[in-house]
Amino acid sequence: MSRVLSEISVMPMANLLVIALCCLTFLYQVLDDALDDPKLTCFTLCPVNVIFLHEYYRLISSCFFHGSLMHIGMNMLTAAAVGSLLEKSYGTLRHVFTVLWGILLVPLCYVCVAWICFVLFKIKGPMYQHSVGFSGVLFQLSVLEANLNPHSQRSVFGMFRVSSSAYPWAMLVIMQFLLPHVSFLGHLSGILVGTLQLYGVFDCILPSNACLREIESWSWIQPLSTKPNFAHVPTEESEQRRRPGMLLESMKRFALSVFMLCCNILETLKVFIFGYDRSQRSSDEEALTLSNTNVGVPLSVNYNRDNGTDEEDNIELQAAIAESFSAKEHLISQAKRISV
């Protein structure tokens, strides 16, 4: 218990406030018996209810309500790790604005994607799906936290290693296999919002570091900014901030990587099912042999042409071999005479 209290005492202020709000909301669910489906669905995110019934409160309530004790436990442990590291790097005030906008933008992105799937592809499932939990915002924060050091590598459940920038995407896919009932669209929306924020698309609605430092100097903020768990805004701009124009280049590289991966998978399946083409293999071997022959002949010719003394050496070598053969024959004839 003392270990938990010590961790809470050093946890950054804004992240501690977020965890407290989620825990208090879950306590309300337990006391009001709102963990059952009939009551919980009144607070979940359902695109049909938001668009056609104008229940806009679901955009906010869905982030703080959770489905079970394990659900909130996993989310809050992730928030304590990812959110604390991010707040210490960005500052408390920037973390507050990031979470507040994430609570609004991640559900909006969820609703927009579900609406696009319904209008363009006639996919009705996401429109009627109920989602709940803070994990969408956590995926947004994980994108920002992973790109604090994008050139490092991370382990995905000890199975394989990926780059830090690809870690949220790997977690998205792996979690969908391990926990099929989690909201894939909700997590994907968090990654999309985090990526847009990473590339500066939301800089027009997020205050700059200079503005945040000005807010820190306000008199009514001073009692909070003097606390040891208040993280001040860094004086230097973060190196991981990127230009919006780089987003298109990253999308092109990502699309090319996915295309090459699909081609390799299809080629592997082709070889696994139909086997390797023997005629192609023999033609490849013949081409390789011919190339080796063509490479070897000019080298020997050029070598003999460039070195004029090689012919004399060859003549001397042949003479030495002939003398050795004649000496051998002489010894054999003498041995025969002796034996006779």
N, C-alpha and C positions, 0 to 999 in steps of 0.2 A: 504493500500500500504506500509506503514511503517513497518507493521508486516511482510510482505513478504520480504522486504529488510533486516530486522533484521535476519530472518531465513536464508536468503542466505548468509549473512555475517558470520554466525557461522557454516555454512555447511562445512564439510571436503572438502579438495581441489580436490581430485580425483573424488569424487562423483559429485561435482559441475561441473567438466569438462565433465563427461559423460552426465549429463542432458543437458548441454549447447550444446554439439555436436548433441544430438537427436533433440533438439529444433531448431537448425540451419538447420538441414536436413529437418525437417518438414516445416520450413519457405521456403526453396528452393522448396519443393513440392507445396506449395500454390502459390508461384510466377510463377512457371513453369507449373502450372496446372497439376501436376503429381499425383494428387489424383484419377484421373480416372483410371479405370482398364487397358486400353491399355498401358498407360505409367507406371503405378505402377508395372505391371507384369514384366517389364524389370529389376526390382531390387529385386523381391521377391525370396524366396528360393524354387526352384523346383528341386527335385532330378534328374529328367530326363534331364533337361538342364545342371545340374552340371556334371553328369556322361557321357552322350553321346555327349553333345555339348561343354563340357569343359568350361562352363561359371563359373569359380571358383570365380569370383568377387561377385557372389550372396551370398557366405558364409559370406561376410562382410557387403554388402549393405543391406541384409535382416534384420540385427539387428538394423540399424539406421532409416530405413524407417518405416512409420506407415500408417494405413489405414484411419484414421479419427482423428478429434480433440479429441473426447472422448477416442479413443484408446491411443493416446500419453499422454493425461491427466492422465488416470488411471495408465499407466506405470511409468510416471515420479513421481507421488505421491508415488507410491510404492518404486521407486528407492530412493527418498528422505528419506523415513523412514528406509527401510531395509539397503540400501547402507551406509547411514550415521552411523548407529549403528555398522555395520560390520567394517567399516573403522576405527572408533574410537577404536575398540577392537584389530584389526590386525595391524593397521598402514597404512599410505597412500601408501607407496611403495608396500606393499603386496597386497593391494586392486587394485592397477594399474595392477600388474601382473595377479591377479585373473580375472579381467574383460577382459584383453587382451586375455588370454588363453580361457576364456569362450566364447568370440566372435567367436573364431575359433573352439573350441571343441564342443560346443552345436550344431551348424549347421552340423558339421561332424557326430556327433552322430545321428542327424535327418536323414541324407542321408544314413548312414549305416543301421539303423533300417528299413527304407523304402526299401532298397535293399534286406535285409534279408526277409522281409515279401513278397517281390515279387518273390524271388528265391525259398524259401522253401514252402511258403503257397499259391503262385500264387495270392496274393492280390495286385492289381494294383493301388488302390486308392491313397495311400501315395506317390507313385512315381510321380503322376501328380498333386498333391496338391501344391498350392502356399501358402506360409506362409511368414509373415512379422511382424516385431516388436521386441522389446527388452525384451519381457516377458520370453523368454527362458533363457536368462542370469539371469533375476530376480529370476526365480525359482532355478537356481543354487545358487545364493546368499542367497535365503531364506532357503535352506537346511543348509548352513553354519551358518546363523544367528540363526536358530531355535535350533541348537545344541550347542549354547553358554551356554544354561542352559537346557539340555535335560530332566531333571527330573521335570520341571514345566509343567503346563497345560495351554492351550489357548482355547479361545472360537472361534468357527467357525460360523461367522455371527450371533452369539447369539443363535444358535439352539442347539448346544451341545458342549461339551468340549473334547479335545483330548490332548495327550501328545505333547510336543513341537517337538519331533523328528518325530511324525506322522502328524504334522500340514501341511507340504507341500503336502503330499499325500492326505489329506482330502480336501485341497483347490483344488487340481487337479480334484478330482471327483466332488465336489460341483460346481466348475466353469463350468464344462462340462455340467451339468444339467441346470444351470442358463443361460449360454451363449453357446448354442450348436455350434455356428459358430467359436469359438476359436479353435486354433490349439492344439489338445490334444497331438499329437506326439511331437510338439515343446516344450510344457511344460514338458512332460515326459522326453525328452532329457535333459532339464535343470536339472531335479531332478537326473537323472542318473549321469550326469557329476559332480554335487555337491556332490553326495554320494561317488563317486570315489575319489574326492579331499578330502573329509572328512576323508576317510580311508587311505590317504597317497599314493594312487596309482600314483598321479602326482607329488610326491616329487622329482622325477628325472628331471622334467622340470621346477619346481618352485624353486626359490632361497630360501635358508634357512634364518632364522632370523639373523644369524651372517653375512651372505653375505649382507643382506639388511642394517644392521647397518653400514657395511663398505661403502656401497653406500651413505648412509646419510652423511658420513664424507667427501665426495668428495667436492672439492671447488665449482664446478658449481651447486651443490645441496644446498649449504649453504644458498643462498638467499631465496630459497623456504622453507627449513626446519625451518627457523626462523619465518615464518608466523604463526599467531595464529591458523589458520585452517589446519595446517599440523600436522597429527597424526604420532608420532614416533613409530617405531617398539618396542613392549614390550620386556623387558629384559628377562622375563621368558617365557618358552614355554607354550602354551595354553593347559589347561587340556582336552579340547575336541578333541585334536588330537589323532587319533587312529591308530593302526597297521593295515597293509593290511590284515594280517591273520584273523583279527576279522570280516572282511567283509563276509567271508563264514559262520561264526557262526551266524551273523545277518540275512543272507539270509535263513538259516535253520529255525531260530526262526520265521521269517516272513512267510515262507512257511507253517510252522506248525500252526501259528495263522490263516492264510487264510483257511487252511484245516478245522480247528475246527469251524471257522465261517461258512463255507459252510455246514458242517455237522449239525450245529445248525439250520441254515436256512431251510435245507431240512427236518429236523425233525419237525420243526414248521409248514411247509407247509403240511407235512403228517398228523399231528394232525388236522390242520385246514380243510383239504379236506376230509379225511377219518374218522376223529374222533379218540378218544382214544380207544385202544383195551380193551374191558371189561373183557375178559378172563384173559388177562395179569394183569389187575388191580386187579381182585379178587385173582389171585394167589399171587400177591405181598402182598395183605392184609392178606391172610392166612399165608404167610411166616413171616410177621411181628408179627401176633398174636402168632404163634408158637415160635418165638424167644423170645417174652416177657414171655410166659409160661415157657420156658426152663430156662430163667434167674431167674424167681421168685421162683421156687421150690427149687433149691439148696441153695438159700440164707436162706429160712426159715428153711430148714433141718439143715444146718450148724449152724444157730443161736441157734436152740434148743440143738444141740449136744455140742456146746461150752459153753453154759450157763446151768449148771446143776440145778440151783435153780429155773429155770422157771417152771418146773413141780410142785414143791411145791407151787409156787405162783398160778398156775392154780387150784390146789386142794383147796386152801384157797378161791379163788374167787368163785369156784363152791359152796362151803359150805356157803359163804355169800349170794349168790343168792338164795340157798334153804331156808335159814332162813328168807329171806325177803318174799319169797312166802308163807311160813307157817304163818308168822306174818300177811300177808295180808288176808289169809283165816280165821284166828282167828278173825280179826276185822270184816270181813263180817258176820261170824256166830253170833257174838255178836249183830251186827246191826239187824239181822233178829229176834233174841229173843226179843230185845227191841220193835221192831215194832209189834210183836205178842202180 
